[in-house]
Amino acid sequence: MPPVSKSLLFEFDPINQPAAPDPVERATWCALRIRVGDRCVSTFWDKDLRGNRENLYVPAFPIAAWIVENWWVLLNERPPGETIPAVVDETAQFEWTRRHCLRAADSSLMLPALYVYHDGRDLTAEWRSDAPGAMPHMPGEFSSDGRNVLEATATRVSLAQFVATVVDRVRGLSDRRVEELDQHWRAIQSADAEEERFCILAGRMGIDPYDAETLDVQLARFLETAFPDPDLPIVRDLTEVTTRGSIREQWAWLESIRDELNILPNERAPAFTSPTQQQTPSRFGYQAAREARRIAGLAMDSPLDSVEGIARPVLGRKFRIVARNHVPGRGVQSMVGVRDGEVVAVGPQPQRQGNQRFRAARGFYHALTGNSQSPRLVTSAYSWDQKASRAFAAELLAPQSALRDRALASPVDRETVEALSNEFAVSERVIENQLENAGISLSCE
């Protein structure tokens, strides 16, 4: 079960710090505690005290400015991978970390590695401790780890209260930073329902909706006119994975395919009972795959002849793959919906059979958990649904229990992985991931 939903709290106790040379920082110097429920994110191992403390003695202004600057992306943008990157070695990862990790608020302050992001289903806080001795020239290191689903509304209120407190303490100071923060915060607070929908779209794409350098007039107009509802499933799927440089072309491709084939939304199959969604995406995907095999009468240790074959008894109608190449940009892999009474997954087809089957199985997942509002997309995003679809595809095609039974018979080396890949007609990477998730390590001998 996932952690109980909680809110993120920034507890601010003002401190008089006359030695601070910057008047903005001096006005907002405080003892700051950061909590998620009863967990203290700001727990800090102090070398001088030789013990933990919870208070951080810092100016709050840079933290409030970071929250305001990243408000819409903090609340809406998806993670960049299966897990939060421990080492940032790509430009995209660096930019995502800058937007979502509190430590990026001010490199001169001792702040925890706290990440706030939306996983496609829930607002989430994740924080990491520092390795002992990792910062030998600093007064200590952060010693708390954790991850929690956040109560979104309560967290928004809490963050807003913290920002408002900081803004009040610098009100009246003649400083460009104060003016910019106040203007930006007023814009966020005064957004009406229509503007908020627009900001959610931009934030989900990692764009500050108030930054003209990253959101030009043409793109802003496109988002406003093409996507009046940011929560429409096909819009949500697209904006989780697209970029500002490719969204118009990708949306045009999707609309042309939808119009050409008259693809309609697909509701969940009556025969399929969805597992509870109050769990991790991988567990949900595994349970959904096992339920699909059960309905189709396919044993858990049997290789799957075809995704289309198992889909029909589960969906109650034919499932078909329709090849359509030349989707622009990256990330969008197929669109899943209903055409002439059949469920179809439309998109470019990978060259390798194992990858074809895996993508088809992911489309089958979206058909099973379908939506009456719009078609769904199979994408490369790491949102909750897309991660669940990967787990579903892996377990449907190469069940862990079957791999475990076969692995017990002999050491799991490269030859074993290759043999299992051929037997279950999936890539070796799927076999390796399934074995690893089952706690079975690959022998290098």
Backbone hydrogen bonds in HBPLUS format (Angstrom, degrees):
<---DONOR---> <-ACCEPTOR-->    atom                        ^
c    i                          cat <-CA-CA->   ^        H-A-AA   ^      H-
h    n   atom  resd res      DA  || num        DHA   H-A  angle D-A-AA Bond
n    s   type  num  typ     dist DA aas  dist angle  dist       angle   num
A0006-LYS N   A0149-VAL O   2.97 MM 143  6.45 147.2  2.08 138.0 146.5     1
A0151-GLU N   A0006-LYS O   2.41 MM 145  5.17 146.7  1.51 130.2 139.8     2
A0009-LEU N   A0035-ARG O   2.84 MM  26  5.09 172.1  1.85 155.4 157.2     3
A0035-ARG N   A0009-LEU O   2.90 MM  26  5.09 161.6  1.93 146.1 152.3     4
A0011-GLU N   A0033-ARG O   2.75 MM  22  5.03 164.6  1.77 164.1 163.3     5
A0033-ARG N   A0011-GLU O   3.01 MM  22  5.03 159.2  2.05 140.7 147.5     6
A0013-ASP N   A0031-ALA O   3.08 MM  18  5.08 149.3  2.18 138.5 146.9     7
A0031-ALA N   A0013-ASP O   2.76 MM  18  5.08 157.1  1.81 146.5 152.6     8
A0015-ILE N   A0029-TRP O   2.89 MM  14  5.48 156.2  1.95 137.7 132.7     9
A0020-ALA N   A0017-GLN O   3.16 MM   3  5.89 167.0  2.18 122.0 125.8    10
A0026-ARG N   A0022-ASP O   2.79 MM   4  5.97 160.8  1.83 157.4 164.2    11
A0027-ALA N   A0023-PRO O   3.03 MM   4  6.05 150.8  2.12 137.2 143.3    12
A0028-THR N   A0025-GLU O   3.06 MM   3  5.21 140.3  2.22 100.5 112.1    13
A0060-ALA N   A0028-THR O   2.95 MM  32  5.28 162.3  1.98 123.8 128.3    14
A0030-CYS N   A0058-VAL O   2.96 MM  28  5.79 152.7  2.04 144.2 150.8    15
A0058-VAL N   A0030-CYS O   3.19 MM  28  5.79 137.5  2.38 153.5 161.8    16
A0032-LEU N   A0056-LEU O   2.79 MM  24  4.97 168.4  1.80 144.5 148.1    17
A0056-LEU N   A0032-LEU O   2.84 MM  24  4.97 147.2  1.95 132.1 143.1    18
A0041-VAL N   A0034-ILE O   2.73 MM   7  5.34 132.6  1.96 140.3 154.0    19
A0036-VAL N   A0039-ARG O   2.91 MM   3  5.25 159.1  1.95 149.4 156.3    20
A0039-ARG N   A0036-VAL O   3.02 MM   3  5.25 162.8  2.05 129.5 130.5    21
A0143-SER N   A0043-THR O   3.13 MM 100  5.94 159.5  2.17 136.4 142.7    22
A0044-PHE N   A0053-ARG O   2.74 MM   9  5.30 164.7  1.76 161.2 166.7    23
A0053-ARG N   A0044-PHE O   2.85 MM   9  5.30 145.8  1.96 140.7 151.4    24
A0045-TRP N   A0141-GLU O   2.76 MM  96  5.36 164.8  1.78 164.1 160.7    25
A0141-GLU N   A0045-TRP O   3.21 MM  96  5.36 141.2  2.36 132.7 142.2    26
A0046-ASP N   A0051-GLY O   2.90 MM   5  5.63 161.7  1.93 153.6 151.4    27
A0050-ARG N   A0046-ASP O   2.75 MM   4  5.66 131.5  1.99 143.0 157.6    28
A0047-LYS N   A0139-PRO O   2.94 MM  92  5.79 170.3  1.95 158.8 160.7    29
A0063-ILE N   A0060-ALA O   3.11 MM   3  5.34 120.7  2.48 103.6 118.5    30
A0064-ALA N   A0060-ALA O   2.95 MM   4  6.23 164.5  1.98 163.4 168.0    31
A0065-ALA N   A0061-PHE O   2.88 MM   4  6.07 162.0  1.91 159.5 164.9    32
A0066-TRP N   A0062-PRO O   3.01 MM   4  6.13 151.2  2.10 137.2 144.4    33
A0067-ILE N   A0063-ILE O   3.00 MM   4  6.28 159.2  2.05 150.7 156.1    34
A0068-VAL N   A0064-ALA O   3.00 MM   4  6.22 163.2  2.03 151.4 155.5    35
A0069-GLU N   A0065-ALA O   2.90 MM   4  6.03 164.5  1.92 148.8 153.7    36
A0070-ASN N   A0066-TRP O   3.06 MM   4  6.12 150.6  2.15 145.8 152.6    37
A0071-TRP N   A0068-VAL O   3.34 MM   3  4.95 172.0  2.35 103.1 104.7    38
A0074-LEU N   A0070-ASN O   2.78 MM   4  5.78 165.6  1.80 171.3 175.4    39
A0075-LEU N   A0071-TRP O   3.31 MM   4  6.47 154.4  2.38 143.6 149.3    40
A0076-ASN N   A0073-VAL O   3.21 MM   3  5.07 141.9  2.37  95.2 106.0    41
A0077-GLU N   A0073-VAL O   2.88 MM   4  4.94 165.5  1.90 133.9 138.0    42
A0118-HIS N   A0077-GLU O   3.08 MM  41  5.61 164.4  2.11 153.3 152.4    43
A0094-PHE N   A0090-GLU O   2.91 MM   4  6.20 156.3  1.97 152.7 160.0    44
A0095-GLU N   A0091-THR O   2.90 MM   4  6.18 163.4  1.93 156.8 160.4    45
A0096-TRP N   A0092-ALA O   2.99 MM   4  6.17 160.1  2.03 145.9 151.5    46
A0097-THR N   A0093-GLN O   2.87 MM   4  6.02 164.1  1.90 149.3 154.1    47
A0098-ARG N   A0094-PHE O   2.87 MM   4  6.08 156.4  1.92 149.7 156.5    48
A0099-ARG N   A0095-GLU O   3.16 MM   4  6.39 143.9  2.29 141.3 149.9    49
A0099-ARG N   A0096-TRP O   3.09 MM   3  5.20 124.4  2.41  97.0 111.0    50
A0100-HIS N   A0096-TRP O   3.00 MM   4  6.18 136.3  2.20 145.8 158.5    51
A0100-HIS N   A0097-THR O   3.18 MM   3  5.11 129.0  2.45  94.4 107.7    52
A0101-CYS N   A0097-THR O   2.81 MM   4  5.27 152.8  1.88 153.0 151.6    53
A0116-VAL N   A0100-HIS O   3.15 MM  16  5.55 149.4  2.25 142.7 150.4    54
A0104-ALA N   A0101-CYS O   2.91 MM   3  5.69 159.0  1.95 123.5 129.6    55
A0102-LEU N   A0114-LEU O   2.84 MM  12  5.39 162.1  1.87 157.3 159.8    56
A0105-ALA N   A0102-LEU O   2.86 MM   3  5.49 167.5  1.88 123.6 127.2    57
A0109-LEU N   A0106-ASP O   3.13 MM   3  5.65 167.8  2.14 117.8 121.7    58
A0128-ARG N   A0113-ALA O   3.19 MM  15  5.61 148.0  2.29 135.1 143.8    59
A0115-TYR N   A0126-GLU O   2.71 MM  11  5.15 171.6  1.72 160.0 162.9    60
A0126-GLU N   A0115-TYR O   2.91 MM  11  5.15 158.9  1.96 148.1 153.7    61
A0117-TYR N   A0124-THR O   3.03 MM   7  5.42 159.5  2.07 150.4 156.9    62
A0124-THR N   A0117-TYR O   2.70 MM   7  5.42 165.9  1.72 171.6 176.5    63
A0119-ASP N   A0122-ASP O   2.94 MM   3  5.64 164.3  1.97 159.0 158.0    64
A0384-TRP N   A0119-ASP O   2.54 MM 265  5.60 137.8  1.71 157.3 171.4    65
A0150-LEU N   A0123-LEU O   2.70 MM  27  5.32 174.9  1.70 156.0 154.2    66
A0125-ALA N   A0148-ASN O   2.95 MM  23  5.44 168.8  1.96 161.8 165.3    67
A0148-ASN N   A0125-ALA O   2.87 MM  23  5.44 160.2  1.91 157.8 164.0    68
A0127-TRP N   A0146-GLY O   2.90 MM  19  5.40 165.2  1.92 148.4 152.4    69
A0146-GLY N   A0127-TRP O   3.03 MM  19  5.40 149.6  2.13 150.6 142.8    70
A0130-ASP N   A0142-PHE O   2.83 MM  12  5.44 167.8  1.85 149.2 149.6    71
A0134-ALA N   A0131-ALA O   2.87 MM   3  5.26 153.3  1.94 144.8 141.7    72
A0138-MET N   A0135-MET O   3.09 MM   3  5.49 167.4  2.11 119.6 122.4    73
A0155-THR N   A0151-GLU O   2.93 MM   4  6.04 154.5  1.99 156.9 165.2    74
A0156-ARG N   A0152-ALA O   2.95 MM   4  6.18 157.9  2.00 151.3 157.0    75
A0157-VAL N   A0153-THR O   3.02 MM   4  6.29 161.2  2.06 151.6 156.6    76
A0158-SER N   A0154-ALA O   2.93 MM   4  6.11 158.5  1.98 144.8 151.0    77
A0159-LEU N   A0155-THR O   2.89 MM   4  6.08 169.2  1.90 156.3 158.3    78
A0160-ALA N   A0156-ARG O   2.92 MM   4  6.02 157.5  1.98 145.8 152.7    79
A0161-GLN N   A0157-VAL O   2.93 MM   4  6.15 152.2  2.01 148.1 155.4    80
A0162-PHE N   A0158-SER O   3.06 MM   4  6.36 156.5  2.12 148.5 154.5    81
A0163-VAL N   A0159-LEU O   2.95 MM   4  6.23 167.5  1.96 154.6 157.3    82
A0164-ALA N   A0160-ALA O   2.88 MM   4  6.02 163.8  1.90 148.9 154.0    83
A0165-THR N   A0161-GLN O   2.97 MM   4  6.13 151.8  2.06 144.4 151.5    84
A0166-VAL N   A0162-PHE O   3.11 MM   4  6.42 158.4  2.16 151.3 156.4    85
A0167-VAL N   A0163-VAL O   2.85 MM   4  6.11 166.6  1.87 159.3 163.2    86
A0168-ASP N   A0164-ALA O   2.96 MM   4  6.10 157.5  2.01 145.6 151.3    87
A0169-ARG N   A0165-THR O   3.23 MM   4  6.47 145.9  2.35 140.1 148.4    88
A0169-ARG N   A0166-VAL O   3.08 MM   3  5.21 122.1  2.43  97.3 111.8    89
A0170-VAL N   A0167-VAL O   3.24 MM   3  5.43 141.3  2.40 100.8 111.1    90
A0171-ARG N   A0167-VAL O   3.03 MM   4  6.01 115.5  2.46 142.7 158.6    91
A0173-LEU N   A0170-VAL O   3.04 MM   3  5.71 166.8  2.06 140.7 142.7    92
A0178-VAL N   A0175-ASP O   3.10 MM   3  5.36 121.7  2.46 102.9 116.7    93
A0179-GLU N   A0175-ASP O   3.11 MM   4  6.48 160.8  2.15 154.7 160.1    94
A0180-GLU N   A0176-ARG O   2.91 MM   4  6.13 162.4  1.94 154.2 158.6    95
A0181-LEU N   A0177-ARG O   2.98 MM   4  6.12 163.0  2.01 146.0 150.9    96
A0182-ASP N   A0178-VAL O   2.92 MM   4  6.06 165.2  1.95 151.2 155.6    97
A0183-GLN N   A0179-GLU O   2.96 MM   4  6.13 162.7  1.99 150.1 154.5    98
A0184-HIS N   A0180-GLU O   2.93 MM   4  6.04 167.0  1.94 151.5 155.6    99
A0185-TRP N   A0181-LEU O   2.89 MM   4  5.98 162.7  1.92 152.0 157.0   100
A0186-ARG N   A0182-ASP O   2.95 MM   4  6.06 154.1  2.01 144.9 152.0   101
A0187-ALA N   A0183-GLN O   3.04 MM   4  6.29 154.1  2.11 146.9 153.5   102
A0188-ILE N   A0184-HIS O   3.13 MM   4  6.47 154.1  2.20 146.5 152.9   103
A0189-GLN N   A0185-TRP O   2.96 MM   4  6.15 166.6  1.98 153.0 156.5   104
A0190-SER N   A0186-ARG O   2.93 MM   4  5.99 142.8  2.08 145.6 154.6   105
A0191-ALA N   A0188-ILE O   3.41 MM   3  5.52 164.7  2.44 104.6 109.0   106
A0196-GLU N   A0192-ASP O   2.85 MM   4  6.03 155.8  1.91 155.4 163.2   107
A0197-ARG N   A0193-ALA O   3.06 MM   4  6.30 152.0  2.14 144.5 150.8   108
A0198-PHE N   A0194-GLU O   3.23 MM   4  6.55 156.4  2.29 145.2 151.0   109
A0199-CYS N   A0195-GLU O   2.90 MM   4  6.18 157.4  1.95 150.6 157.1   110
A0200-ILE N   A0196-GLU O   2.90 MM   4  6.11 148.7  2.00 148.7 156.5   111
A0201-LEU N   A0197-ARG O   3.22 MM   4  6.52 157.7  2.27 146.1 150.7   112
A0202-ALA N   A0198-PHE O   3.08 MM   4  6.42 167.9  2.09 155.2 157.5   113
A0203-GLY N   A0199-CYS O   2.79 MM   4  5.86 164.5  1.81 148.5 153.9   114
A0204-ARG N   A0200-ILE O   2.89 MM   4  5.99 155.5  1.95 147.8 153.9   115
A0205-MET N   A0201-LEU O   3.28 MM   4  6.56 138.7  2.46 140.4 150.6   116
A0205-MET N   A0202-ALA O   3.03 MM   3  5.20 130.6  2.28  99.9 113.4   117
A0207-ILE N   A0202-ALA O   2.91 MM   5  5.03 163.3  1.94 142.9 140.0   118
A0206-GLY N   A0203-GLY O   2.92 MM   3  4.97 160.5  1.96 107.4 112.4   119
A0211-ASP N   A0208-ASP O   3.05 MM   3  5.44 169.4  2.06 122.5 123.8   120
A0214-THR N   A0211-ASP O   3.25 MM   3  5.77 138.1  2.44 110.5 119.5   121
A0215-LEU N   A0211-ASP O   2.97 MM   4  6.03 140.3  2.13 150.7 163.0   122
A0220-ALA N   A0216-ASP O   2.96 MM   4  6.17 165.5  1.99 157.4 162.2   123
A0221-ARG N   A0217-VAL O   2.91 MM   4  6.08 161.9  1.94 150.6 155.3   124
A0222-PHE N   A0218-GLN O   2.98 MM   4  6.21 153.3  2.05 143.3 150.9   125
A0223-LEU N   A0219-LEU O   2.94 MM   4  6.22 166.9  1.96 159.0 160.7   126
A0224-GLU N   A0220-ALA O   3.05 MM   4  6.24 158.6  2.10 149.3 155.2   127
A0225-THR N   A0221-ARG O   3.03 MM   4  6.19 155.9  2.09 148.4 154.0   128
A0226-ALA N   A0222-PHE O   2.81 MM   4  5.69 167.9  1.82 160.0 163.9   129
A0227-PHE N   A0223-LEU O   3.29 MM   4  5.61 154.1  2.36 129.4 135.6   130
A0232-LEU N   A0229-ASP O   3.28 MM   3  5.69 170.9  2.29 114.5 116.7   131
A0235-VAL N   A0232-LEU O   2.90 MM   3  5.27 122.5  2.24 113.2 128.7   132
A0236-ARG N   A0232-LEU O   2.84 MM   4  6.03 162.7  1.87 161.6 167.2   133
A0237-ASP N   A0233-PRO O   2.85 MM   4  6.04 165.8  1.87 153.7 157.4   134
A0238-LEU N   A0234-ILE O   3.07 MM   4  6.15 155.6  2.14 135.9 142.4   135
A0239-THR N   A0235-VAL O   2.92 MM   4  6.05 175.1  1.92 157.3 158.8   136
A0240-GLU N   A0236-ARG O   3.09 MM   4  6.11 127.3  2.38 142.4 153.8   137
A0241-VAL N   A0238-LEU O   3.07 MM   3  5.63 152.5  2.14 113.6 121.1   138
A0242-THR N   A0238-LEU O   2.93 MM   4  5.86 149.3  2.02 161.8 171.9   139
A0246-SER N   A0243-THR O   3.14 MM   3  5.45 147.5  2.25 107.2 115.8   140
A0247-ILE N   A0243-THR O   3.02 MM   4  5.80 136.4  2.21 162.2 169.2   141
A0250-GLN N   A0246-SER O   2.95 MM   4  6.08 163.2  1.98 160.7 166.2   142
A0251-TRP N   A0247-ILE O   2.89 MM   4  5.95 162.5  1.92 149.1 154.0   143
A0252-ALA N   A0248-ARG O   3.00 MM   4  6.14 154.0  2.07 143.2 150.5   144
A0253-TRP N   A0249-GLU O   3.00 MM   4  6.23 152.0  2.08 143.6 150.8   145
A0254-LEU N   A0250-GLN O   2.96 MM   4  6.25 163.2  1.99 152.0 156.1   146
A0255-GLU N   A0251-TRP O   2.90 MM   4  6.11 162.1  1.94 150.2 155.2   147
A0256-SER N   A0252-ALA O   2.95 MM   4  6.10 155.0  2.02 143.9 150.9   148
A0257-ILE N   A0253-TRP O   2.99 MM   4  6.23 160.3  2.03 153.2 157.9   149
A0258-ARG N   A0254-LEU O   2.88 MM   4  6.02 161.0  1.92 149.2 155.3   150
A0259-ASP N   A0255-GLU O   2.89 MM   4  6.01 156.1  1.95 146.1 152.3   151
A0260-GLU N   A0256-SER O   2.85 MM   4  5.91 159.1  1.90 143.8 150.5   152
A0261-LEU N   A0257-ILE O   3.02 MM   4  6.03 169.2  2.04 150.7 153.1   153
A0262-ASN N   A0258-ARG O   2.83 MM   4  5.34 114.3  2.27 128.1 142.8   154
A0263-ILE N   A0258-ARG O   3.05 MM   5  4.92 148.0  2.16 129.3 139.0   155
A0264-LEU N   A0338-VAL O   2.80 MM  74  4.97 165.2  1.82 143.6 148.6   156
A0338-VAL N   A0264-LEU O   2.81 MM  74  4.97 160.1  1.85 138.2 144.5   157
A0371-ASN N   A0266-ASN O   2.75 MM 105  5.66  94.6  2.48 153.3 161.5   158
A0272-PHE N   A0269-ALA O   3.11 MM   3  5.52 155.8  2.17 113.1 120.5   159
A0284-PHE N   A0280-THR O   3.02 MM   4  6.23 162.0  2.05 154.1 159.6   160
A0285-GLY N   A0281-PRO O   2.89 MM   4  6.02 162.7  1.92 147.1 152.0   161
A0286-TYR N   A0282-SER O   2.93 MM   4  6.13 157.2  1.99 147.5 153.6   162
A0287-GLN N   A0283-ARG O   2.98 MM   4  6.17 167.9  1.99 151.0 154.1   163
A0288-ALA N   A0284-PHE O   2.93 MM   4  6.12 156.4  1.98 151.5 158.4   164
A0289-ALA N   A0285-GLY O   3.01 MM   4  6.17 154.5  2.08 144.7 151.3   165
A0290-ARG N   A0286-TYR O   3.01 MM   4  6.31 158.2  2.06 152.6 158.2   166
A0291-GLU N   A0287-GLN O   2.96 MM   4  6.15 151.4  2.04 143.4 151.5   167
A0292-ALA N   A0288-ALA O   2.95 MM   4  6.18 151.0  2.03 144.3 152.2   168
A0293-ARG N   A0289-ALA O   2.99 MM   4  6.30 158.5  2.03 148.7 154.0   169
A0294-ARG N   A0290-ARG O   2.95 MM   4  6.14 153.1  2.02 141.6 149.5   170
A0295-ILE N   A0291-GLU O   2.98 MM   4  6.23 164.6  2.00 152.7 155.4   171
A0296-ALA N   A0292-ALA O   3.08 MM   4  6.25 158.3  2.12 147.5 153.3   172
A0297-GLY N   A0293-ARG O   2.99 MM   4  6.05 111.4  2.48 136.5 152.6   173
A0298-LEU N   A0293-ARG O   2.93 MM   5  5.06 161.6  1.96 152.1 151.5   174
A0297-GLY N   A0294-ARG O   3.07 MM   3  5.08 150.5  2.16  99.9 109.1   175
A0302-SER N   A0299-ALA O   3.23 MM   3  5.44 168.4  2.25 111.5 114.2   176
A0310-ILE N   A0306-SER O   3.33 MM   4  6.68 157.9  2.38 147.4 150.9   177
A0311-ALA N   A0307-VAL O   2.98 MM   4  6.04 147.1  2.09 148.9 158.7   178
A0315-LEU N   A0311-ALA O   2.74 MM   4  5.78 167.4  1.76 166.8 169.9   179
A0316-GLY N   A0312-ARG O   2.77 MM   4  5.50 139.5  1.94 144.0 154.6   180
A0343-VAL N   A0318-LYS O   2.86 MM  25  6.15 166.6  1.88 171.5 168.0   181
A0320-ARG N   A0343-VAL O   2.84 MM  23  6.29 157.1  1.90 158.9 166.6   182
A0345-ALA N   A0320-ARG O   3.00 MM  25  6.49 147.4  2.11 155.4 163.4   183
A0322-VAL N   A0345-ALA O   2.98 MM  23  6.03 169.7  1.99 142.4 145.5   184
A0347-GLY N   A0322-VAL O   3.10 MM  25  6.63 153.1  2.17 161.9 170.3   185
A0324-ARG N   A0347-GLY O   3.08 MM  23  4.67 162.9  2.11 103.1 107.6   186
A0380-SER N   A0331-GLY O   2.91 MM  49  4.88 133.6  2.13 127.9 141.1   187
A0333-GLN N   A0378-VAL O   2.79 MM  45  5.37 158.6  1.84 163.5 162.6   188
A0334-SER N   A0378-VAL O   3.28 MM  44  5.13 145.4  2.41 136.3 136.3   189
A0378-VAL N   A0334-SER O   2.83 MM  44  5.13 163.4  1.85 144.4 149.5   190
A0335-MET N   A0346-VAL O   2.78 MM  11  5.14 149.2  1.87 138.7 147.2   191
A0346-VAL N   A0335-MET O   2.81 MM  11  5.14 163.2  1.84 149.6 150.8   192
A0336-VAL N   A0376-ARG O   2.73 MM  40  5.15 168.1  1.75 151.4 155.1   193
A0376-ARG N   A0336-VAL O   2.97 MM  40  5.15 156.9  2.03 147.2 151.6   194
A0337-GLY N   A0344-VAL O   3.05 MM   7  5.63 156.2  2.11 154.8 162.4   195
A0344-VAL N   A0337-GLY O   2.85 MM   7  5.63 162.2  1.88 150.8 156.9   196
A0339-ARG N   A0342-GLU O   2.72 MM   3  5.23 159.2  1.77 154.2 161.3   197
A0342-GLU N   A0339-ARG O   2.91 MM   3  5.23 164.3  1.94 119.8 122.8   198
A0356-GLN N   A0352-ARG O   2.97 MM   4  6.26 150.8  2.06 149.9 159.1   199
A0357-ARG N   A0353-GLN O   2.91 MM   4  6.21 161.5  1.94 158.5 162.0   200
A0358-PHE N   A0354-GLY O   3.02 MM   4  6.22 155.0  2.09 142.7 149.8   201
A0359-ARG N   A0355-ASN O   2.99 MM   4  6.14 163.2  2.01 147.9 151.7   202
A0360-ALA N   A0356-GLN O   2.92 MM   4  6.13 156.0  1.98 147.7 155.1   203
A0361-ALA N   A0357-ARG O   2.87 MM   4  6.07 151.5  1.95 145.7 153.4   204
A0362-ARG N   A0358-PHE O   3.02 MM   4  6.31 146.6  2.13 143.5 152.5   205
A0363-GLY N   A0359-ARG O   3.01 MM   4  6.32 149.8  2.10 144.0 152.1   206
A0364-PHE N   A0360-ALA O   2.90 MM   4  6.23 146.9  2.01 143.5 153.1   207
A0365-TYR N   A0361-ALA O   3.01 MM   4  6.33 147.8  2.11 141.5 149.5   208
A0366-HIS N   A0362-ARG O   3.21 MM   4  6.60 159.1  2.26 146.8 150.4   209
A0367-ALA N   A0363-GLY O   2.98 MM   4  6.28 140.5  2.14 142.1 153.9   210
A0367-ALA N   A0364-PHE O   3.14 MM   3  4.96 121.7  2.49  90.1 105.3   211
A0368-LEU N   A0364-PHE O   2.90 MM   4  6.19 151.6  1.98 149.8 157.2   212
A0368-LEU N   A0365-TYR O   3.05 MM   3  5.08 115.5  2.49  95.2 110.7   213
A0369-THR N   A0365-TYR O   2.96 MM   4  6.23 156.6  2.01 155.6 161.9   214
A0370-GLY N   A0367-ALA O   3.40 MM   3  4.77 153.1  2.48 102.0  99.6   215
A0387-LYS N   A0383-SER O   2.93 MM   4  6.09 157.8  1.98 156.4 162.4   216
A0388-ALA N   A0384-TRP O   2.93 MM   4  6.14 155.8  1.99 148.7 156.2   217
A0389-SER N   A0385-ASP O   2.88 MM   4  6.13 148.4  1.98 145.0 153.7   218
A0390-ARG N   A0386-GLN O   3.18 MM   4  6.42 145.5  2.31 138.7 146.5   219
A0391-ALA N   A0387-LYS O   3.08 MM   4  6.41 161.4  2.12 151.0 155.5   220
A0392-PHE N   A0388-ALA O   2.87 MM   4  6.06 159.4  1.91 149.8 156.0   221
A0393-ALA N   A0389-SER O   2.96 MM   4  6.10 162.2  1.99 143.1 147.6   222
A0394-ALA N   A0390-ARG O   2.98 MM   4  6.19 164.8  2.01 151.8 155.6   223
A0395-GLU N   A0391-ALA O   3.01 MM   4  6.16 167.2  2.03 153.2 156.4   224
A0396-LEU N   A0392-PHE O   2.83 MM   4  5.90 153.6  1.90 151.9 159.9   225
A0397-LEU N   A0393-ALA O   3.05 MM   4  6.07 164.8  2.08 148.2 151.8   226
A0398-ALA N   A0394-ALA O   2.84 MM   4  5.70 158.0  1.89 145.7 153.1   227
A0403-LEU N   A0399-PRO O   3.10 MM   4  6.44 163.3  2.13 155.4 160.2   228
A0404-ARG N   A0400-GLN O   2.75 MM   4  5.91 159.5  1.79 156.9 163.1   229
A0405-ASP N   A0401-SER O   3.04 MM   4  6.21 161.2  2.08 143.8 148.0   230
A0406-ARG N   A0402-ALA O   3.11 MM   4  6.34 159.1  2.15 146.6 152.1   231
A0407-ALA N   A0403-LEU O   2.78 MM   4  5.92 149.0  1.87 147.2 156.8   232
A0408-LEU N   A0404-ARG O   3.04 MM   4  6.22 141.9  2.19 148.0 156.3   233
A0409-ALA N   A0406-ARG O   3.22 MM   3  5.49 147.8  2.33 101.9 111.0   234
A0410-SER N   A0407-ALA O   3.34 MM   3  5.70 152.3  2.42 106.2 112.9   235
A0443-SER N   A0412-VAL O   2.61 MM  31  5.60 162.8  1.64 160.0 163.3   236
A0417-VAL N   A0413-ASP O   3.01 MM   4  6.36 161.9  2.05 156.2 161.1   237
A0418-GLU N   A0414-ARG O   2.94 MM   4  6.15 160.2  1.98 148.5 154.0   238
A0419-ALA N   A0415-GLU O   2.90 MM   4  6.10 155.6  1.96 144.7 151.5   239
A0420-LEU N   A0416-THR O   2.88 MM   4  6.12 162.7  1.91 154.9 159.1   240
A0421-SER N   A0417-VAL O   2.86 MM   4  6.01 151.4  1.94 145.8 154.4   241
A0422-ASN N   A0418-GLU O   2.99 MM   4  6.26 154.5  2.05 146.5 152.5   242
A0423-GLU N   A0419-ALA O   2.90 MM   4  6.14 157.4  1.95 147.6 154.5   243
A0424-PHE N   A0420-LEU O   2.96 MM   4  6.06 165.7  1.98 151.9 154.3   244
A0425-ALA N   A0421-SER O   2.88 MM   4  5.56 114.6  2.32 133.1 147.4   245
A0426-VAL N   A0421-SER O   3.22 MM   5  5.23 149.7  2.31 136.8 144.9   246
A0430-VAL N   A0427-SER O   3.15 MM   3  5.42 125.4  2.46 101.5 113.5   247
A0431-ILE N   A0427-SER O   3.36 MM   4  6.80 158.8  2.41 147.2 152.1   248
A0432-GLU N   A0428-GLU O   2.89 MM   4  6.16 165.7  1.91 155.9 159.6   249
A0433-ASN N   A0429-ARG O   2.92 MM   4  6.10 162.6  1.95 150.2 154.8   250
A0434-GLN N   A0430-VAL O   2.95 MM   4  6.09 161.2  1.98 150.4 155.7   251
A0435-LEU N   A0431-ILE O   2.94 MM   4  6.14 161.9  1.98 153.9 158.7   252
A0436-GLU N   A0432-GLU O   2.86 MM   4  6.02 161.4  1.89 149.7 155.6   253
A0437-ASN N   A0433-ASN O   2.89 MM   4  6.04 161.2  1.92 149.3 154.2   254
A0438-ALA N   A0434-GLN O   3.05 MM   4  6.20 130.4  2.30 134.3 147.2   255
A0438-ALA N   A0435-LEU O   3.07 MM   3  4.97 129.8  2.33  92.5 106.6   256
A0440-ILE N   A0435-LEU O   2.84 MM   5  5.09 165.6  1.86 152.3 147.6   257
A0439-GLY N   A0436-GLU O   2.94 MM   3  5.06 158.4  1.99 106.1 112.1   258
